[in-house]
Amino acid sequence: MKKLIGLVLLNFLFLNSLLAQEVRVEGHVHDQSGVTLPGVNITVTGSEKGTVSNIEGYYSIIVPSDTSSLIFSFIGMQTIVENVNGRSKVNVIMKDASQELESVIVVAYGTSTKEAFTGAAEVLDEKLIENRPVTSFEKALQGTTAGLMVTSGSGQPGASATVRVRGVGSLSANSAPLYVLDGIPMAGSISDLNPNDIEGITVLKDAAAASLYGSRAANGVILITTKQGKSGNTRISVNSQLGVSQRISDGYALMNSTQIYEHTWLGLYNQALLNGKSTDEAKNLAHKNVESIVGFNPFGVDAPLDNNGKLIPGTLVNTDTDWRDLVYNTGIIQNHNLNIMGGSDVTKVFFSLGYYDDSGTTLNSNFQRYTSKVNVTHKINNFLTAGINTHLSYSKTNAPPSGTEGANPVRAAEIINAASPVYNADGSYNWDNKAVFDFNPIGLAEMDKYRYETKRGIVNSYLNVAITPSLSFRTSAGIDNSNDKGLNYYNPEHGNGAGVNGRTTMSQSENLAWNISNILSYNIENDYSNLELLVGQEAIGEDYSLISAGVTGFSVPGYEDMVWGSKPESPASLTSSWNMISYLGQAKYDYQNRYFLSVSIRRDGSSRFGQNNKYGLFYSAGGGWRVTEESWMPQMSWLNNLKFRGSYGTSGNNSIGNYASLGLYGSGANYGGYSGITPVQLSNDDLSWEKISSFNIGMESRILNRIDLTVEYYQRKSDGLLFSRPLSAAKGFGSILTNLGAMVNTGYEATLSYEMIRRKNLSSTIGLNVSTNANKILSLSTDQIVSGTKLLEEGSSIYQFYMREWAGVNPDNGQPMWYVNADSDDKEGDNSQGSAFMDPLGSGREVTSEYNDAERIRLGTSLPDFFGGVNYNLTYKGLELSCYFYFSYGGKIYNLDYASNMHDGTQPGYNLAADAINAWTPNNKYTDVPRYVVNGTDRGNEMSSRFLEDASYVRLKNITLAYNLSETQSEKLHLKGLRVFVSGENLWTLTNFKGFDPEGVINGTTNNTVPGVKVITGGLKLDL
């Protein structure tokens, strides 16, 4: 009996212990706006227990233990799993299901969720580029993504921007990122794409994100996803906009005809005094020769200047040509697009037509593009899905020559003085100016022709096979085929063609890139973890051909076809090809949506490299940790998400010549009427990939359910950089391409987004991103390499300026001065001639007025200290306002254009900047402009820090005001939607830079390129 009582008591105590483990949990459920959610289903993981929130969003439920998990689900909201973690009260904020879709990102060879992704990537949607008046989509990315540097060095219509992801990764090979369009690596210009066709863009920045692309991913990868069809009713969208464009700024002022005439007189006067003439003799010589130096007398009298070289009051000015006003004009931009999408659960179709026309802001420069796209997916049966993505484009470009020659209208507008008329008295063009004789940019725009055409087709077809619910196979094949034609015609009467009675050069090229990939994916998941495996094989190749021919001796002007020429020039042709085979694999593991691990490996074999290094192995490993999912993490209502991630991996750069490793012979060594060849390149069997080792750590957080903050640190080390190693003359070659260089880029990135207002009819969001990048060369094949304004050396930036340091103007005689810097390691400078003297301006340093006696020093870099963007969006009912600002701080730019207009008399007859009026005279001793002497030898305009300027600026990149008709209003007009908008691009810039645009080329030197443009457009979008 005692045993029975004891057994009953023991069972009773055991039952009580089991019952004691059950816990009551209660709380409230809200949406992101704080509104309570009734009817939310709450269930206990692994059981059938459940409840529903009441009208006030309140719920109460008994759970088996304090370690149980609750599942919250509601139609239109993301499902949430909350661990109880010993809490008796669990409040939940549910997010809209559309945000869940946004967390899925396109990555290399697939997709991932933002939570599970261990790499550094940024996803940009179509709203960033929609309705932006840009010819190429990457221009709209400036300031939108941390670590992405976008610079537009030219305002030529159709020109692409320079894009760098986390710095410059190579000394001599291409540093541009790899662009992948719907899975196909692009081989041509990205300006052939229609931005209206783009659905989303993913920027892959570190090795964990990009290393699956192996030898092509050293400089980052930009994945472009185009729009696809959707099931449901067919939707038609028409988007049309019209705008005007102008030169982005006025730049520095140029002298008018009176100023250039008076200043030239001063230069002649100073020249005569230096030659020992008396004051009266100098004045007489200046009066006598001023017209011949300027080229023309722009006044109504033969002697327009008084005895001091100033215009006599009341003198009529007959000629005052504003060459800038004639070369630059107001451009017209048109952008029209038609989209049709629709389909069923079986077949989905997207179709688009696009037309873009930019008449340009510079004489004889314009761009037209026609595009068409068809994307189709078809579900053949329950395990087979096929699809095809196509892109067709045809573009026409007129682009005048660039550079420092007279055929460049930008250059001509700066250096032809205002006293030179455009037309002669009989109405014909005037070709007689002192800057570029026989060149008149207005006349040449009518007589010369520079036309370029591109036809391009990109096709990608694929087949998906669902072998089992967990195992799938995808095979795809794609081509990127472009045909380019070019015509350069120089008329037989004036300009470049006059010496040979006209010249026509025609060229035609074709580039065919192909890609075949086969990917096998396996995915298995349970309640706690998810494992994804991927293995694949890929083959790519590219074939290029070019043929060109020319002819001179045209008897009839205006006819550019070669049949009109009488003297054929030697034709030329070229063929080139390369190919690569690759094998790749990846594994991704997710445990309880808390711990994430990814590893990848790829092996590439390329025909471009030496026979001893045909193959390269690239790998990556990354991990992520969502701290807020830990059971021990204290429940903090203000911290919604906290994730740490890190990665390390390698990638490569194969962007070198197709035959760089081979010993080559060249033609042209003809003798005695027989053709001959000669060696032109040494072989290097050890030539290998440029290898990039990337390390990245990052933190992602969401605070107060309103603030998103991401902070990252990265280090990209480039090793085996391709560089030409100098050889002794006995070798017969000056250099050989080798893997000798090393470089590192390090930096910090931060991105902040704050939802300031979040209401039903009113929302406001502000965002900020900022990036730093420090570039340092670690090793070179030689101690120092001086190239123009730059010095390459170990420990320096790739774009380090190296030149003489400007000290100002000697107040005693007006001569230019440079600091001697005798302690510099410059091997070219030499102050042994004893020209050094103490600075009369009081710096306490030695200076010299002999250019060659000053030594060059390091004067900073063209790369900014930091850069980034600020965006603001405001929505009230159907009204939208968005603003994008871009800023760049630090970095320098050498203003070669300005230097050409501050020549101090070394180029007599050339126009001058208005700043030159402040030149030294005995009555103007303290100035920063040296004395002006016609044909002077002071050399004050030569390369020095005199023309090295701060490149910092802030720019209103875009502002858009739009109104969206409500659904009710649209239905009354039998529409599904109507959007009306006005947009401005580059409308305001704050900078101290003297030129047109501080956003120059990345190497920091101006070179008479077409200035950037500011644009205002208006348009509408109709959804039918």
Secondary structure, 3 states (H helix, E strand, C coil): CHHHHHHHHHHHHHHHHHHHHCEEEEEEEEECCCCECCCCEEEECCCCCEEECCCCCEEEEEECCCCCEEEEECCCECCEEEECCCCCECCEEECEHHHHHHCEEEECCEEEECCCCCCCEEEEEHHHCCCCCCCCHHHHHCCCCCCEEEECCCCCCCCCCEEEECCCCCCCCCCCCEEEECCEECCCCHHHCCHHHEEEEEEECCHHHHHHHHHHCCCCEEEEEECCCCCEEEEEEEEEEEEEEEECCCCCCECCHHHHHHHHHHHHHHHHHHCCCCHHHHHHHHHHHHHHHHCCCCECCCCCECCCCCECCCCCECCCCCHHHHHECCEEEEEEEEEEEEECCCEEEEEEEEEEEECCCECCCEEEEEEEEEEEEEECCCCEEEEEEEEEEEEEEECCCCCCCCCCHHHHHHHECCCCCCECCCCCECCCCCCCCCCCHHHHHHHCEEEEEEEEEEEEEEEEEECCCCEEEEEEEEEEEEEEEEEEEECCCCHHHHHHCCEEEEEEEEEEEEEEEEEEEEEEECCCEEEEEEEEEEEEEEEEEEEEEEEEEECCCCCCCHHHEEEECCCEEEEEEEEEEEEEEEEEEEECCCEEEEEEEEEEEECCCCCCCCEEEEEEEEEEEEHHHCCCCCCCCCEEEEEEEEEEEEEEECCCCCCCCCCEEEECCCECCECCEEEEECCCCCCCCEEEEEEEEEEEEEECCCEEEEEEEEEEEEEEEEEEEECCHHHCCCEEEEEEEEEEEEEEEEEEEEEEEECCCEEEEEEEEEEECEEEEEECCCCEEEECCEEEECCCCCCEEEEECEEEECCCCCCEEEECCCCCCCCCCCCCCCCCEECCCCCCCEEECCHHHCCEEEEEECCCCEEEEEEEEEEECCEEEEEEEEEEECCEEECHHHHHCCCCCCCCCECCEHHHHHECECCECCCCECCCCCCCCCCCCCCEHHHEEECCEEEEEEEEEEEECCHHHHHHCCCCEEEEEEEEEEEEEEECCCCCCCCCCCCCECCCCCCCEEEEEEEEEEEC
